[in-house]
Amino acid sequence: MQTINAIVFICIVALVIIEMESNILSRCNAVGHENYIILYYNLCCSSFFILSTFSTMGRRESLSEEQEGEDLGMHNSSGGRKHVLLFTVTRAGSSFVGEFFNQLGENMFYLYEPLYHVGFVAKDANATVLAGIYLDILQGLFLCDFSPLEKFILPPPQDHVTPALFRRQSSLSLCDEPVCSPVVKGVSERFPCVNRRCGPLNLTLASESCLSKQYHAIKTVRVRQLDTLQPLLEDPRLDVRVIQLVRDPRAIFASRMVAFALGPKNEKGLNEFIENCDRMRMAAELGLSQPRWLRSRYMLVRYEDIARDPLQKAEEMYRFAGIPFSRQIIKSILRSALTNHTYNGIYSTMKNSAQQAEKWRSKLPFKVAQVVQNVCGPTMKLFGYRLVDDEITLIDKSISLLEEKEFL
């Protein structure tokens, strides 16, 4: 009976959504492109979550307790494709760690921070609306559909062609043929790629390239709460694994001081940092509790552990994601993670990882470290980061600030 009631409710909500869409489309020209997008998601987002919730309830009612305990991957229809979401916060080392997947080669389709574009169009949207937008875009991209993302790229793509995709050059898949189309004379400098110059990005070709690859990976720092991803992980068309990357909050703060001029007196920036600290902890607490929808689909890794042993951690992440770990990968990681060569810039992906992990200790003032420890204490305890009581301990790199800890 509950299932029947749920189905009836879904049908009613669906009819309401259809009516809303009709009204919205008639108002599109009046409110403009950006406002239309925000209006559409404001009206539809709540309904989307309701539908997802009731759909999940319906599926779970039809399963026995034994079936519910099985790995969700046994029931997906992803066609053998594997999907990896690298989930973290700003300045936690995700550009560097993302290269572990980007370097896989011709069978990997990797995207660097595609959710970046949402911030400009939906900057006034509330957290619920943003969560719905992010979910819609991630789902589309894992299915090789760029149309949800196109709504947020400015200026809007023309015939699915854009010169404005954020950090296009950080994706090898978007810089290889046939996606890398010939440059337009006189404007090639606007579209840099790895070791070549490409013309504007044809998203149709990008979609075709995506469909031809078995492994898909996306890195993002913009998803605020892990639980908002539940519909994505329960989508039977996908086989999504979430890797949450965390880092010592003191190191994150030191990096943000350099990248964003963040300091203890910057109240707005400090509040955002505290929020990110809490987000890391709450997401990890949820992931480590292993609810059914995350069972066998969540992994927690510390940046410092990756920096100490990139090859071992890369192999662990690949094994978790169901991706073969080959000699080709080892060579790529040796070139990317262990090189002594460092590119300049706050989004550098080529670093000496062992040195980089400890670099912040000689640059962060002790008083600032104390502030971070005070506001991020519970987070640091959960992840196994030792507190320092004096400046000598802080700057003495022979003293490890990392507890040996396994996250099951």
Secondary structure, 3 states (H helix, E strand, C coil): CHHHHHHHHHHHHHHHHHHHHHHHHHHHHHHCHHHHHHHHHHHHHHHHHHHHHHHHHHHHHCCCHHHHCCCHHHHCCCCCCEEEEEECCCCCCHHHHHHHHHCCCCCEEEEECHHHHHHHHCCCCCHHHHHHHHHHHHHHHHCCCCHHHHCCCCCCCECCEECCCCCHHHCHHHCCCCCCCCCCCCCHHHCEECCEECCCEEHHHHHHHHHCCCEEEEEECCCCCHHHHHHHHCCCCCCEEEEEEECCHHHHHHHHHHHHCCCCCCHHHHHHHHHHHHHHHHHHHHHHCCCHHHCCCEEEEEHHHHHHCHHHHHHHHHHHHCCCCCHHHHHHHHHHHCCCCCCCCCCCCCCCHHHHHHHHHHCCCHHHHHHHHHHCHHHHHHHCECCCCCHHHHHCCCCCCECCCCCC
